[in-house]
Amino acid sequence: MATEEEFFTLDDDDLEEESAQESTKNKASVEEKSDNKIIHYAIIGLLVFMIILLAVFTYLYIQKKNTPKEDDINASQIIQNIQDKELTPTEENEAQNLLKKADRLFMEGKKGEALLIYEELSHYNKALSYYNIGVAKLKEKNYEKAIDAFEKAMQSTKLKCASALNMSICYLNLKNEPRFKYFLTLADKYLPYMINQPLYSYYYTLINYYKNQPIESLTSIKNPTADFYNHQQNIIASKALSILQNDALATYYLAKNGDPKDALSIGLLQARDGEFTLSEGTLQNAVNQGFEPLKSNIALALVKNKLGLLKDSADILKSTYDAYKERAEHTYPISVSLKSSLFNPLEAQKEFKKQLFLDDKYRYSLIFYYAPYHAIDSTKTVNLITKGVRKVEIDSLKPGIGYLTDSKAISNVNLAITEALKSVTDNKIYDANDILKKAVKLYPVHATLHYNLALSYAQIFDFQNAYKHFSKSYSLDSHNYKALTFKTFCARLTNRDIPKKELDKVKIRTENKEALSLIEIALGSLGLDLGYLEAKNSTFQHAINLSFAYSRDDLTMYQKSAHTLKELLKRDLVSNILYLDAKYDKSKIKIYARAIHGTLTQKNLDLSPLYFGGFFPKELYVRMLNIAGITSVAKRQLSVYAKSQKPTIPLLQSLAFASIYNQNFNEAYTLYNDLIDKYNQKDSHTLFLASIAALGSNHHANAVALLELSKLTDDSNFESRYALGLLYHEAQNLEGASIQYKRVGNSNFHSNYFTFNLKK
């Protein structure tokens, strides 16, 4: 985030006072001239007396020429010093002595010499007056009149540098680039004439500041020729350091002034340095003190946005817009972009070090990934058939046929479940989802069908439909604690209220440790009173232990569970990724990245989840490769496989996702269009990813349309809402942006894909 722009002028308040003093002195001198003339004429009347004294004066004059006196003063040097902001006591005395000398010379009849001194002082005084008029007009933003005054001030050689510099500033404000550069060059040309003056370093600083040479301007600030304008020089130092991306030191220089009016600039610098919490406090202080309320409020709203306090941000934007309308929309305009961490391995590593490896979405997805599908209930089928046969045998034809019909229906359901489970075994989640959707339409009150369908939806990140079918399954079978807990996971992921009363009831009536562990995870509790599950060969229970260990920050158990899971599933993509994360330290990210390269490029890994599976394994895989800087590996593998196979939904999803990370946005955009139009993949997550591809390939309007569809499909998709809010904000539609931000709320949300900066 950029700092406030500020124009620095050579404003010399004391010069006006000195000019007034000089004018008073000159006036007094003129009055004395009149008196001296009378005395002079009186002396002429005394011719006899003058003849006697002539020889004496002649003698004194010769002595004066040959012998330096105390009152012999360098007039030009004193005049040069008068233009500096402060004269030393010695220089002030010398200036007074110079005027006394001129008076004495006049009294002695040396009018020519006296008038030269008077003229030189008066000439400088006049130029100085014009200079001060120019400064006043510059402050009033009357740039044309300021330029006119500075041109007249340049009649004095000693004011040429300062006047030219201020004229360049005038032209900068008038957006006249050629004239700005011309007078800046002129100021630089006259700068050497100031080399012996106390303000030389300040002139040097200003000229280099406006020439956009931050290093040179810092050099003169660190080596000043006088202790003037410290406040302004601290501001310039701050700006120069900001240009050099040293925001921490820039903040230090600005804070040195201790000026409350600098709170806005300090807050912006802190924000640009990524110190958003500090910035929030500083900007709130600026708002409270009423300094530049429009800018301070908009800046505070942007910082709260970065902190994930989207409701607060929305409220500030709305109230500021109501107060200032269009002015608010044009204050600190933003530029939306995809995060550089999606494409830059170094940035990806930095961000990865700050992020949770398993946020809520991925922690629940880990459990969904390893959760078992429910199989057929053969015992129930056999019992129904037996009852049916017996009823028919004893002539209870109607009830008997009913039992047999039920058994046939159950057999058909079991057939569908068996077929779906075969697809699941081969990681063909989309195939399983299709089979189960058809079966549920035929048998809408079958708890197991709804549970399995819900699980397949959860694995393809369609949490809205997953929530719906887990809820239905639990209503049909209240003994299925997985349906209840998984429903709660989806409630959290879709911003719904959790069924706490139902969870508490199950906690009371069950002693099943697996059920109790899942309930604790669903409630968001650490479950510290619960031990870990024995797990043994249950990959599902190891996933539960992993989730608990991660939440509890129990590294020992996290590593143990990840190691065991990898031993049980040596070729499994997810178990290998979890093992990497458990084994390697994020703080040693380079070592971590090398380990990713070595592990995830092995030929014996089972990549079938990329070709047939849901989103969780493919997103983990591509993101991990991104940290190692080798997403091209995934893209190449998928492209080779796609050439030899019939296109499938999961394969196209994987290829499109990998294309985003390889910045092949046009290819990704085409693939997502096919998924949406040809394969009817209109879930919120697919629509959101398609919007990323659209934005990357410069289809801005289509990106907005896709985000609107994604939001309508799942109004709890915070990624879509946030991105939509940013794009409205970028278009200076603060009202539209506020609506989207408010729906996200103060949820500490941080997008994995989108970010913003201030427009330059």
C-alpha positions in Angstrom: 0.0 0.0 0.0 1.5 3.3 -1.0 2.1 6.2 1.3 0.6 9.7 1.1 2.0 12.0 -1.6 3.2 15.3 -0.3 4.9 18.3 -2.0 7.8 19.9 -0.2 8.5 23.6 -0.7 11.4 25.8 0.3 9.1 27.7 2.7 11.2 30.2 4.7 8.9 31.8 7.3 11.8 33.6 8.9 12.8 35.2 5.6 9.7 37.4 5.7 10.5 38.7 9.1 14.1 39.3 8.0 12.9 41.1 4.9 10.7 43.3 7.1 13.6 44.1 9.3 15.8 44.9 6.3 13.1 47.2 4.9 12.9 49.0 8.3 16.6 49.5 8.3 16.7 50.8 4.8 13.9 53.2 5.6 15.9 54.4 8.6 18.9 54.8 6.4 17.1 57.0 3.9 15.9 59.2 6.7 19.4 59.4 7.9 20.5 60.3 4.4 18.3 63.5 4.5 19.8 64.5 7.8 23.3 63.8 6.6 22.7 66.0 3.5 21.9 69.0 5.8 25.0 68.3 7.8 27.0 68.0 4.6 25.8 71.4 3.4 26.5 73.0 6.7 30.0 71.8 6.6 30.4 73.3 3.1 29.5 76.7 4.6 32.5 76.3 6.9 35.0 76.4 4.1 37.8 77.7 6.2 37.4 74.9 8.7 37.2 72.3 5.9 40.4 73.5 4.4 42.1 73.0 7.7 40.7 69.5 8.1 41.3 68.4 4.5 44.9 67.4 5.1 43.8 65.4 8.1 41.1 63.5 6.1 43.5 62.9 3.3 46.0 61.4 5.7 43.3 59.1 7.3 42.1 58.0 3.9 45.5 56.9 2.9 45.9 55.1 6.2 42.6 53.4 5.7 43.5 52.0 2.3 46.8 50.6 3.4 45.7 49.2 6.8 42.8 46.6 7.2 40.3 47.9 9.8 37.8 45.9 11.9 34.9 47.5 10.0 36.2 46.2 6.6 33.4 43.6 5.9 32.8 41.4 2.8 29.4 42.8 1.7 28.7 40.1 -0.9 29.4 37.3 1.7 26.9 38.9 4.1 24.3 39.3 1.4 24.8 35.7 0.5 24.2 34.7 4.1 21.1 36.8 4.5 19.1 34.3 2.3 19.8 31.5 4.7 17.0 30.8 7.1 19.0 31.7 10.2 22.0 34.1 10.5 24.5 33.4 13.3 24.9 36.1 15.9 28.2 37.1 14.3 26.6 37.4 10.9 23.8 39.5 12.3 26.3 41.8 13.8 28.3 41.9 10.6 25.1 42.8 8.6 24.4 45.6 11.1 28.0 46.8 10.8 27.7 46.7 7.0 24.8 49.1 7.2 26.6 51.3 9.7 29.6 51.3 7.3 27.3 52.5 4.4 26.0 55.2 6.6 29.4 56.4 7.7 30.6 56.3 4.0 27.7 58.5 3.1 28.5 60.9 6.0 32.1 61.0 4.7 30.9 62.1 1.3 31.6 58.7 -0.3 28.1 58.5 -1.8 29.0 56.1 -4.6 30.4 53.4 -2.3 27.5 53.8 0.2 24.9 53.6 -2.5 26.4 50.4 -3.9 25.9 48.7 -0.5 22.4 50.1 -0.1 21.4 49.1 -3.7 22.8 45.6 -3.3 20.8 45.1 0.0 17.6 46.6 -1.5 17.9 44.4 -4.6 18.1 41.3 -2.6 15.3 42.4 -0.3 13.1 43.0 -3.3 13.8 39.5 -4.7 13.3 38.0 -1.3 9.9 39.7 -1.1 8.9 38.1 -4.5 10.2 34.8 -3.3 8.0 34.9 -0.1 5.0 36.0 -2.2 5.7 32.9 -4.4 5.7 30.6 -1.4 2.4 32.1 -0.1 0.8 31.6 -3.5 2.1 28.1 -3.7 0.5 27.3 -0.3 -2.8 28.7 -1.7 -2.4 26.4 -4.7 -2.4 29.5 -7.0 0.4 28.0 -9.1 0.3 30.5 -11.9 0.8 33.5 -9.6 3.4 31.6 -7.6 5.4 30.9 -10.8 5.2 34.7 -11.7 6.6 35.6 -8.3 9.4 33.0 -8.4 10.4 34.3 -11.9 10.9 37.8 -10.4 12.7 36.3 -7.4 15.3 34.7 -9.7 16.7 38.2 -10.4 18.8 37.5 -7.4 21.5 34.9 -8.2 21.4 33.7 -4.6 17.7 32.8 -5.0 17.9 31.1 -8.4 18.2 27.5 -7.0 15.3 27.8 -4.5 13.1 29.7 -6.9 13.7 27.2 -9.8 12.9 24.3 -7.5 9.7 25.8 -6.3 8.7 26.6 -9.9 9.3 22.9 -10.8 6.9 22.0 -7.9 4.3 24.4 -9.3 4.5 22.7 -12.7 4.3 19.3 -11.1 1.0 20.3 -9.5 -0.1 21.7 -12.9 0.8 18.3 -14.5 3.1 20.0 -16.9 5.8 17.4 -17.1 8.2 19.1 -19.5 8.3 22.4 -17.5 8.6 20.5 -14.3 11.7 18.7 -15.6 13.1 21.9 -17.1 13.0 23.9 -13.8 14.2 20.9 -11.8 17.2 20.7 -14.1 17.7 24.4 -13.7 17.6 24.1 -9.9 20.2 21.4 -10.1 22.3 23.6 -12.3 22.3 26.4 -9.7 22.8 24.1 -6.8 26.7 24.3 -6.8 26.4 28.1 -6.1 24.8 27.1 -2.7 27.6 24.7 -1.7 28.9 26.9 1.1 25.5 27.6 2.6 24.0 25.8 5.6 20.9 24.8 3.6 22.9 23.2 0.8 22.1 19.6 2.0 18.4 20.4 2.1 18.3 21.8 -1.4 20.3 18.7 -2.5 17.8 16.4 -0.7 14.7 18.1 -2.3 16.2 18.1 -5.8 17.1 14.4 -5.7 13.7 13.6 -4.1 11.9 15.2 -7.1 14.3 13.6 -9.5 13.2 10.2 -8.0 16.7 9.4 -6.8 15.9 8.1 -3.3 19.4 6.9 -2.5 21.0 10.3 -3.2 18.3 12.1 -1.2 19.0 9.8 1.7 22.7 10.5 1.5 22.2 14.3 2.1 19.7 13.6 4.9 22.2 11.5 6.7 25.0 14.1 6.2 23.3 17.4 6.7 25.1 20.8 6.4 22.9 22.4 9.0 20.2 21.4 11.4 17.2 22.9 9.5 13.9 21.4 8.4 14.3 18.2 10.4 10.6 17.5 10.3 10.5 17.8 6.5 13.7 15.8 6.1 12.3 13.0 8.2 9.2 12.9 5.9 11.5 12.8 2.8 13.6 10.1 4.3 10.4 8.1 5.0 9.3 8.5 1.4 12.7 7.6 0.0 12.9 4.5 2.1 9.4 3.6 1.1 10.4 3.7 -2.6 13.3 1.4 -1.7 10.8 -1.0 -0.1 12.3 -0.5 3.4 8.9 0.2 5.0 10.1 -0.5 8.6 12.8 2.1 8.5 10.5 4.5 6.6 8.0 4.2 9.5 10.8 4.9 12.0 11.7 8.2 10.3 8.2 9.3 10.1 7.4 8.4 13.7 10.5 10.4 14.8 8.5 13.6 14.2 6.0 12.7 16.8 3.3 14.5 14.8 -0.2 13.1 15.2 -0.9 14.3 11.7 1.5 11.6 10.4 -0.7 8.8 11.7 -2.3 8.2 8.3 1.0 7.9 6.5 2.5 5.7 9.3 -0.5 3.4 9.2 -0.2 3.1 5.4 3.5 2.3 5.7 2.8 -0.4 8.4 0.1 -1.9 6.1 2.5 -2.1 3.2 5.0 -3.8 5.4 2.4 -6.4 6.2 2.0 -5.2 9.8 -1.8 -5.0 9.5 -2.5 -5.3 13.3 -0.2 -2.4 14.0 -1.6 -0.5 11.1 -5.2 -1.0 12.3 -4.4 0.7 15.6 -2.5 3.6 14.0 -5.3 4.2 11.4 -8.0 4.0 14.1 -6.0 6.7 16.0 -6.0 8.8 12.8 -9.8 8.4 12.4 -10.4 9.2 16.1 -8.3 12.4 15.8 -10.2 13.5 12.7 -7.2 13.9 10.5 -8.2 13.6 6.8 -11.3 11.6 7.8 -12.1 10.4 4.2 -8.6 8.9 3.6 -8.2 7.6 7.1 -11.5 5.8 7.0 -11.0 4.2 3.6 -7.4 3.2 4.6 -8.8 1.6 7.8 -11.4 -0.3 5.9 -8.8 -1.7 3.6 -6.6 -2.8 6.5 -9.6 -4.5 8.2 -10.2 -6.3 4.9 -6.6 -7.6 5.0 -7.2 -8.8 8.6 -10.3 -10.8 7.6 -12.6 -8.4 9.4 -14.9 -8.1 6.4 -18.0 -7.0 8.2 -16.1 -4.1 9.9 -14.6 -3.2 6.5 -18.0 -3.2 4.9 -19.5 -1.0 7.6 -16.7 1.6 7.3 -17.0 1.6 3.5 -20.7 2.0 3.6 -20.7 4.9 6.1 -17.9 6.6 4.3 -19.6 6.3 1.0 -22.8 7.7 2.5 -20.9 10.7 3.8 -18.7 11.4 0.7 -20.3 9.6 -2.2 -18.1 9.7 -5.4 -15.1 11.1 -3.5 -15.1 8.0 -1.4 -15.1 5.8 -4.5 -12.1 7.6 -5.9 -10.1 7.5 -2.7 -7.4 4.8 -2.5 -8.7 2.8 -5.6 -7.6 -0.8 -5.5 -6.3 -3.1 -8.1 -7.4 -6.8 -7.9 -5.0 -9.6 -8.9 -4.4 -13.3 -8.4 -1.9 -14.0 -5.6 1.7 -14.2 -6.7 2.0 -17.2 -4.5 0.0 -19.2 -7.1 2.9 -18.9 -9.5 6.0 -17.9 -7.7 7.6 -20.7 -5.6 9.4 -18.2 -3.3 6.1 -16.4 -2.5 4.3 -19.7 -2.2 6.9 -20.8 0.4 6.5 -17.6 2.4 2.8 -17.9 2.4 2.9 -21.6 3.2 5.0 -20.9 6.3 2.2 -18.6 7.6 -0.8 -20.8 6.7 -2.3 -23.8 8.4 -1.6 -26.9 6.4 -5.0 -28.2 7.4 -7.6 -25.5 7.7 -11.1 -26.5 8.5 -12.0 -27.3 4.9 -9.0 -29.5 4.4 -9.2 -31.1 7.9 -12.8 -32.1 7.3 -11.9 -33.2 3.7 -9.1 -35.4 5.1 -11.8 -37.3 7.1 -14.2 -37.4 4.2 -11.3 -38.7 2.0 -10.7 -41.7 4.3 -14.3 -42.2 5.5 -15.8 -45.6 4.7 -18.9 -45.9 2.4 -21.6 -48.0 3.9 -22.1 -51.4 2.3 -25.2 -53.5 1.6 -27.3 -55.0 4.5 -27.5 -58.6 3.3 -29.1 -59.8 6.6 -32.1 -57.5 6.2 -32.6 -58.7 2.6 -32.5 -62.4 3.6 -35.0 -61.8 6.5 -37.5 -60.0 4.2 -37.3 -62.8 1.6 -37.9 -65.4 4.3 -40.9 -63.6 5.6 -42.3 -63.2 2.1 -42.1 -66.8 1.3 -43.7 -67.9 4.5 -46.6 -65.5 4.0 -47.2 -66.8 0.5 -47.1 -70.4 1.7 -49.9 -69.8 4.2 -52.0 -68.0 1.6 -51.4 -64.5 3.0 -50.8 -63.5 -0.6 -51.0 -59.7 -0.4 -48.6 -59.3 2.6 -46.3 -61.9 1.2 -46.0 -60.2 -2.2 -45.3 -56.9 -0.3 -42.4 -58.5 1.6 -41.0 -59.9 -1.6 -41.4 -56.6 -3.4 -39.5 -54.9 -0.6 -36.8 -57.4 -0.8 -36.5 -56.9 -4.6 -36.2 -53.1 -4.0 -33.6 -53.7 -1.4 -31.7 -56.0 -3.8 -31.8 -53.3 -6.4 -30.5 -50.7 -3.9 -27.8 -53.1 -2.8 -26.9 -53.6 -6.5 -26.6 -49.8 -6.9 -24.5 -49.5 -3.7 -22.3 -52.4 -4.8 -21.8 -50.8 -8.2 -21.0 -47.5 -6.6 -18.5 -49.1 -4.1 -16.7 -50.6 -7.0 -16.2 -47.2 -8.5 -15.1 -45.8 -5.2 -12.5 -48.6 -4.9 -11.0 -47.4 -8.2 -11.1 -43.8 -7.0 -13.8 -43.0 -9.5 -15.8 -40.7 -7.3 -17.7 -38.9 -10.1 -18.9 -42.3 -11.4 -20.0 -43.3 -7.9 -21.8 -40.0 -7.5 -23.8 -40.5 -10.8 -24.8 -44.1 -9.8 -26.0 -43.0 -6.3 -27.9 -39.9 -7.7 -29.9 -42.2 -9.9 -30.5 -44.7 -7.1 -31.8 -42.0 -4.7 -34.3 -40.9 -7.2 -35.7 -44.4 -7.4 -35.5 -45.1 -3.6 -35.7 -41.7 -1.9 -36.1 -43.1 1.7 -33.0 -45.3 1.9 -30.7 -44.0 4.6 -27.6 -45.7 3.3 -28.1 -44.4 -0.2 -28.3 -40.9 1.1 -25.3 -41.3 3.3 -23.1 -42.6 0.4 -24.4 -40.0 -2.0 -23.6 -37.3 0.6 -20.1 -38.6 1.1 -19.4 -38.6 -2.7 -20.7 -35.0 -2.8 -18.4 -34.0 0.0 -15.4 -35.5 -1.8 -16.1 -33.3 -4.9 -16.4 -30.2 -2.7 -20.2 -29.8 -3.2 -20.9 -29.2 0.5 -24.4 -27.9 -0.1 -25.7 -31.2 -1.5 -23.5 -33.1 0.9 -25.3 -31.3 3.8 -28.7 -32.0 2.3 -28.1 -35.8 2.0 -26.3 -36.3 5.3 -29.3 -34.6 6.9 -31.7 -36.9 5.1 -29.7 -40.0 6.0 -29.6 -39.1 9.7 -33.4 -38.4 9.7 -34.0 -41.9 8.3 -31.4 -43.6 10.6 -30.7 -41.8 13.9 -28.1 -44.4 14.8 -25.8 -43.3 12.0 -23.5 -40.9 14.0 -21.3 -40.4 10.9 -24.2 -38.9 9.1 -24.8 -36.5 12.0 -21.2 -35.5 12.4 -20.5 -35.2 8.7 -23.7 -33.1 8.4 -22.1 -30.8 11.1 -18.8 -30.6 9.1 -20.8 -29.4 6.1 -22.8 -27.0 8.2 -19.6 -25.3 9.2 -18.3 -25.2 5.7 -21.6 -23.7 4.4 -21.9 -21.2 7.2 -25.0 -22.9 8.8 -25.9 -23.4 12.4 -24.5 -26.6 13.9 -27.0 -29.2 15.4 -25.4 -28.9 18.9 -28.4 -30.4 20.8 -28.4 -33.5 18.6 -24.7 -33.9 19.0 -25.0 -33.6 22.8 -27.7 -36.2 22.9 -25.5 -38.7 21.0 -22.6 -37.9 23.4 -24.8 -38.8 26.3 -26.1 -42.1 24.9 -23.0 -43.6 23.3 -19.7 -44.9 24.6 -18.3 -45.4 21.1 -14.9 -43.7 21.1 -15.0 -43.2 17.3 -18.4 -41.5 17.6 -17.2 -39.3 20.5 -14.1 -38.3 18.7 -16.0 -37.2 15.5 -18.5 -35.3 17.7 -15.6 -33.4 19.4 -14.2 -32.5 15.9 -17.7 -31.5 14.8 -18.1 -29.2 17.8 -14.7 -27.6 17.2 -13.4 -28.9 20.5 -9.9 -30.2 21.2 -11.4 -33.2 23.0 -8.6 -33.2 25.6 -10.5 -35.6 27.8 -10.5 -38.1 25.0 -7.5 -40.2 24.2 -6.5 -41.1 20.7 -8.2 -44.0 18.9 -6.3 -47.3 18.8 -6.9 -47.2 15.0 -4.7 -50.3 14.2 -5.4 -50.9 10.5 -8.3 -48.5 10.2 -7.1 -45.7 7.9 -10.3 -43.8 8.8 -9.4 -43.8 12.5 -5.8 -42.8 11.7 -7.3 -39.8 9.8 -9.4 -38.9 12.9 -6.2 -39.1 15.1 -4.4 -36.9 12.6 -7.1 -34.3 12.8 -7.1 -34.3 16.6 -3.3 -34.2 16.8 -3.1 -31.3 14.3 -5.8 -29.3 16.3 -4.0 -30.0 19.6 -0.6 -29.1 18.1 0.6 -32.5 19.2 3.5 -33.0 16.8 4.5 -36.4 18.2 1.1 -38.0 17.6 0.7 -36.1 14.3 4.0 -37.6 13.1 3.1 -41.1 14.4 -0.3 -41.1 12.7 1.0 -39.8 9.4 3.8 -42.4 9.5 1.4 -45.3 10.2 -1.0 -44.1 7.5 1.8 -44.0 5.0 2.9 -47.5 6.0 -0.7 -48.8 5.5 -1.1 -47.0 2.2 2.4 -46.7 0.7 1.3 -45.6 -2.8 -1.5 -43.3 -1.7 -1.1 -39.7 -2.8 -2.6 -38.1 0.3 -0.8 -40.3 2.8 2.5 -39.4 1.3 1.7 -35.7 1.4 0.6 -35.9 5.0 3.8 -37.8 5.9 5.9 -35.0 4.2 4.1 -32.3 6.3 4.5 -34.2 9.5 8.2 -35.0 9.0 9.6 -31.7 7.7 9.7 -28.3 9.5 8.0 -25.4 7.8 10.7 -23.0 9.1 13.2 -25.0 7.0 11.2 -24.5 3.8 14.0 -25.2 1.4 14.6 -28.6 2.8 10.8 -29.2 2.8 10.6 -28.2 -0.9 13.4 -30.6 -1.8 11.6 -33.4 0.0 8.4 -32.6 -1.9 10.3 -32.9 -5.1 11.8 -36.2 -4.1 8.6 -37.8 -2.8 5.9 -36.6 -5.1 7.8 -37.3 -8.4 8.2 -41.0 -7.5 7.0 -43.3 -10.2 5.3 -45.8 -7.8 2.8 -43.2 -6.5 -0.8 -43.9 -7.3 -2.0 -40.9 -9.3 -5.5 -42.3 -10.0 -7.1 -39.7 -7.6 -5.9 -37.0 -10.2 -7.6 -38.9 -13.0 -10.8 -40.0 -11.3 -11.0 -38.6 -7.8 -12.4 -35.5 -6.0 -10.8 -32.1 -5.3 -9.0 -32.8 -2.1 -6.1 -35.0 -3.4 -5.6 -33.0 -6.6 -5.5 -29.6 -4.8 -3.1 -30.9 -2.1 -0.9 -32.4 -4.8 -0.7 -29.3 -7.1 -0.2 -26.9 -4.1 2.6 -29.0 -2.8 4.3 -29.1 -6.2 3.9 -25.3 -6.3 6.0 -24.9 -3.1 8.7 -26.9 -4.8 8.3 -24.9 -8.0 7.5 -28.0 -10.1 3.8 -27.6 -11.0 4.8 -28.3 -14.6 5.3 -31.9 -13.5 1.6 -32.3 -12.8 0.7 -30.5 -16.0 2.9 -32.7 -18.1 1.6 -35.9 -16.4 -2.0 -35.0 -16.8 -1.5 -33.9 -20.5 0.2 -37.1 -21.4 -2.6 -39.2 -19.7 -5.3 -37.1 -21.3 -4.0 -37.8 -24.8 -4.4 -41.6 -24.4 -7.8 -41.5 -22.5 -11.3 -40.6 -23.1 -12.0 -37.2 -21.4 -13.5 -37.5 -18.0 -14.8 -34.9 -15.6 -12.2 -35.4 -12.9 -9.3 -35.5 -15.5 -10.5 -32.3 -17.0 -10.9 -30.8 -13.5 -7.3 -31.7 -12.7 -5.9 -30.5 -16.0 -7.7 -27.2 -15.6 -6.6 -26.7 -12.0 -2.9 -27.5 -12.9 -3.2 -25.0 -15.9 -4.1 -22.2 -13.5 -0.9 -22.8 -11.5 1.1 -22.9 -14.7 -0.5 -19.6 -15.8 -2.0 -21.3 -18.9 -5.1 -19.3 -18.3 -6.6 -19.6 -21.8 -6.3 -23.3 -21.7 -7.9 -23.5 -18.2 -10.7 -21.2 -19.3 -11.5 -23.4 -22.3 -11.5 -26.5 -20.1 -13.7 -25.0 -17.4 -16.2 -23.8 -20.1 -16.3 -27.5 -21.4 -16.9 -28.7 -17.8 -19.7 -26.3 -17.3 -21.4 -26.4 -20.7 -20.7 -30.0 -21.9 -20.5 -31.9 -18.7 -23.0 -29.9 -16.6 -20.5 -29.3 -13.8 -22.2 -26.3 -12.2 -21.2 -26.7 -8.6 -20.0 -23.6 -6.8 -16.4 -24.7 -6.6 -16.0 -25.4 -10.3 -17.7 -22.1 -11.2 -15.3 -20.3 -8.8 -12.2 -21.9 -10.3 -13.5 -21.0 -13.8 -13.7 -17.3 -12.7 -10.0 -17.5 -11.8 -9.2 -18.8 -15.3 -11.5 -16.1 -16.8 -9.8 -13.3 -14.9 -6.3 -14.6 -15.8 -7.2 -14.7 -19.5 -8.6 -11.2 -19.4 -12.3 -12.1 -19.6 -13.2 -9.7 -16.8 -16.9 -9.6 -17.4 -17.2 -13.4 -17.6 -15.2 -13.7 -14.4 -17.8 -11.5 -12.6 -20.7 -13.5 -14.2 -19.1 -16.8 -13.0 -18.6 -15.5 -9.5 -22.3 -14.4 -9.4 -23.3 -17.9 -10.5 -21.0 -19.5 -7.9 -22.4 -17.3 -5.2 -26.0 -18.1 -6.2 -25.2 -21.8 -6.3 -23.7 -21.7 -2.8 -24.2 -18.4 -1.0 -21.7 -19.6 1.7 -18.8 -19.8 -0.8 -16.7 -17.1 0.8 -14.0 -17.3 -1.9 -16.6 -16.4 -4.5 -18.2 -13.7 -2.4 -14.9 -12.2 -1.5 -13.6 -12.2 -5.1 -16.9 -10.6 -6.2 -16.6 -7.9 -3.5 -13.0 -7.1 -4.6 -14.0 -6.8 -8.3 -16.9 -4.5 -7.3 -14.5 -2.5 -5.1 -12.1 -2.2 -8.0 -14.9 -0.9 -10.2 -15.4 1.7 -7.5 -18.8 0.3 -6.6 -18.4 0.5 -2.8 -22.0 -0.3 -2.1 -21.8 -3.5 -4.1 -18.5 -4.4 -2.5 -19.9 -3.8 1.0 -22.8 -6.2 0.5 -20.4 -9.0 -0.4 -17.9 -8.3 2.3 -20.7 -8.1 4.9 -21.9 -11.6 4.0 -18.4 -13.0 4.6 -18.4 -11.3 8.0 -15.6 -11.0 10.6 -14.7 -14.7 10.0 -10.9 -14.2 9.7 -11.3 -15.2 6.1 -8.2 -15.0 3.8 -8.5 -15.9 0.2 -6.2 -18.6 -1.2 -6.4 -17.0 -4.7 -7.3 -13.3 -4.7 -5.6 -10.2 -3.3 -5.5 -6.5 -3.9 -3.1 -3.5 -3.8 -3.6 0.2 -4.1 -3.5 1.5 -7.6 -0.4 3.5 -8.3 
